[in-house]
Amino acid sequence: MSTQDITESYLQREELKRAKQLAEQASVAKSEFLANMSHEIRTPLNGVIGFTDLVLRTSLNETQHQYLSIVDQSANALLSIINDILDFSKIEAGKLEMAIEKVDVYEISSQAADIITYQAQNKGLEMLLNLPADLPRFIYIDSVRLKQILVNLLGNAVKFTEQGEIELKITPLTDPTQDYVTFRFEVRDTGIGIKPEMQERIFDAFSQEDASTTKKYGGTGLGLTISNKLLGLMGSRLELVSKPGEGSCFSFDVRLKTETGDAINWQGIDLIKSVLIVDDNENNRLILRQMFLLKQIHVDEASNGFEALQLLGRNKQYDVILMDYHMPYMDGLETIEKIRANFSSATDKQTVILLHSSSDDERLIKASESLAISQRLVKPVKMTDLFRALSRLGQQNDTSLSVVEIDTPEEVVMRPINVLLVEDNKVNQLLAKTLVAKIVPNAQIWEANNGQEAVDLFARQQPDLILMDIQMPVMNGYEATQRIRELEKDRYERSIPIIALTAGTVKGEREKCLAAGMNDFITKPIVEKSMVSLFQKWLETQPVDSQVITNSEGPDAHFDPQVLKSIAGEDMDFMEKLIEVAESELHSSQAVLLEQLQAQNLDGLKSAGHKLNGTALSAGMPNLAKLAYKLEHLDRFDPNVVRELMADTQAEIKQVISLMNDVLKAV
C-alpha cells in the first residue's frame, strides 16, 4: 500500500511540474505575442501622428487645420489606448498604474468633445460643452485615463441618440478656491434611455441593454466596464439616471488637487459691450450667456431668425451678433442676408460671428465672404475660442493697437553634422529624415535598415549622432549599440551619442537601452518638438535667432499673404488694413535707411535694419527679413558692402510692395 501511495504522489508531482512548465511557456508566448503586436500596431500609428504633426506646422486654412487637429487628437487617443492594452508587462503584473499630472480642464474637455463632434453633427445632434465660470483651470489626474472615460461616455451618448443634444458638463461640488476640489463630470443625452431593470446590467462586461440593442448599435459592451474600473482606481464610480425614451445622464464624482492658473489677458475684449445670441437651442444660449457674463457683456437672446430681425427692427444696437447656422424656418445665412439688406449701411456693417458645424465648411466659406461675416466658430463653442474671437474683433476696432506679431518656429543651427539613422520601417525612416532635415538643414543623413548595416556604416563613416531603432531584423538596436561601442574605443576620443527610437511603453525597455550603451531615448511617435530638444541636448547647438531666414525661391519668398491671413482670419477688411500698414512701414524704413546711409551712421543703419526685420517677419517677407538681418548685424561701415546691401534691400522692398498691391486688388 505504501509503495502505491508514493508512486501516485510522485506521478502527481510530475504532472504538476509539466502543467507548470506548459503554463509558463504559454505565458511567455502570450507576452511575446502582445509585445510584437504592440510594436506592429504602433508602427503605422507613428507615421500617422508624425506626419500629421508636420502638416499642422504648414500653411493651412481654418478648415484643414481643424480636421487635421482632430485626426491628430484621435490618433494620439488610439495610441494611448493601444499602449495600455498591449503593454504586456502591466497585463502580466495584473495591475494598472495611474500617471498623475497637471492637466488643463478646458483643454482636455475640448479635446474629448472634438473627437466625437463630427459623429454628433453627422446625426444632426447639438454638441454642448458646459464649463462654469468658477471652474479651476488645472487639475491633477491621469489625463489619458480621464479622456478615455469621457470619450467613452460621449461616444455612447452619440451612438444611442437620434435627435436632440449631447452635453458634457463639469461642475465643482465643493469650494473651487481650495487646493482640493470635488468635481462632478456629467455626460447627458436625449437618446433612447435605459429601462430601470436593465440599468445595473449595462455595467457588466460584454453586456448591453438587450439583444436587440446589440444588433442595432453594435459594440462589445466593454466600454462602461473599463470606465468603471479606471474610476475605481480614482476612488469613484459611474452613476446613472435614465428614463426610457427621454435620455440618460452618466456622471462620476472625483476629488482632485487643483490650481487656478494665471488669467489670460484678452486684449480688446473690453470694447465689446453688447451682444445678441441667435440660436434655437436653449441650453446652448444659456452656456454662451454664462461666458459673456464673465466679461460683464450685456446679452440679448433670440431663438430664431425672425426674433433676431424683430429685435434689430426696434433699433437695438449690438457690437456683435452670434448667429447659429442650423435653425428651423430660416437658417443663419438667410437671417444674415436679411440683416445685411435691411440693417447695415455701406460704411457700418453689423459684426457677425457665425456658429456652425464642420460638415458645412465649403458652402460657409463662400457665404462668409459674400456676406462679410467677420469670423466663424465651430460648435461646441469653447470659451477660449470665443474670447479669442472677441479679442480679435476688439483689436480691429481699436486703431491704437499695433500689428500682431507672429511666433516663429524654433529651429536648431549648428556646424554641418552627420546623422546615422537606423530604422527598418520606411514610414518611420522618412518621418525621421524629414524632421532632421527640417531642424538641421545642413545635416548629412546616412540610412541603415538594420543593426548590421548600422555597424558597417559606422566603421566607414564618422557620424556625430546616431538615431537607433530597437526592434529590427538581422541585428537589433541593443546588439548594434554594443558593437558600435566596441568599435569606437580605438577610433574616437569621445563617445558618439546614440539615441534610441523606442515605443517607450514596455516596462524595462528604457533601462535596457541605457544598459546597452545608449545615451538617451526618444519615444515614438516622434514629433518635431521632442526632436529639437534632443539635438539641442546632445550636439553643440543654439536656438536660431528668430530673425534668421533660410534661402527660398518663388513669390512666397518675397511676400507670403498667408501670414497676414492667419492674423486677419476671414476678415478681408482687416487684411486690407494690415497690408496698408505694412506698406507704410516699408516706405518709412526705406527713407530712414537712405538717410542713415548718407550720414554713414552705422548704429543708425543697424537700428533701422532691426525695425525693418521686425516688420518683414511679422508680415511674411522672408527674403526682406534676411536682408534686414544683415543690415542689423553689420560689424563695420564698408561703403561698397553697405551700398550693395542697400540696393538689394530697395529692390526687394519694391518687389514686395508690388506683390502686396496685387493682393489688395484681389481683396
ABEGO torsion letter per residue (X at the ends): XAAAAAAAAAAAAAAAAAAAAAAAAAAAAAAAAAAAAAAAAAAAAAAAAAAAAAAAABBBBAAAAAAAAAAAAAAAAAAAAAAAAABAAAAAAGBBBBBBBBBBAAAAAAAAAAAAAAAAAAAGBBBBBBBBAABBABBBBBAAAAAAAAAAAAAAAAAABABEBBBBBBBBABBAABABBBBBBBBBBABAEBBAAAAAAAABBGBBABAAAAAAAEEAGAAAAAAAAAAAAAGBBBBBBBBBGAEBBBBBBBBBBBBAEBBBBBBGAAABABBBBBBABAAAAAAAAAAAAAAGBBBBBBABAAAAAAAAAAGBBBABBBBBABBBGBBAAAAAAAAAAAABBAABBBBBBBBBBAAAAAAAAAAAAAAGBABBBBOBBBAAAAAAAAAAAAAAABAABBBBBBBBBBBBBBBBBBBBBBBABAAAAAAAAAAAAAABAABBBBBBABAAAAAAAAAABBBABBBBBABBBGBBAAAAAAAAAAAAAAABABBBBBBBBBAGABBGAAAAAAAAGBABBBBOBBBAAAAAAAAAAABBBBBBBAABBBBBBEAAAABBAAAAAAAAEABAAAAAAAAAAAAAAAAAAAAAAAAAAAAGBAAAAAAAAAAAAAAAAAAGBAAAAAAAAAAAABABBBAAAAAAAAAAAAAAAAAAAAAAAAAAAAX
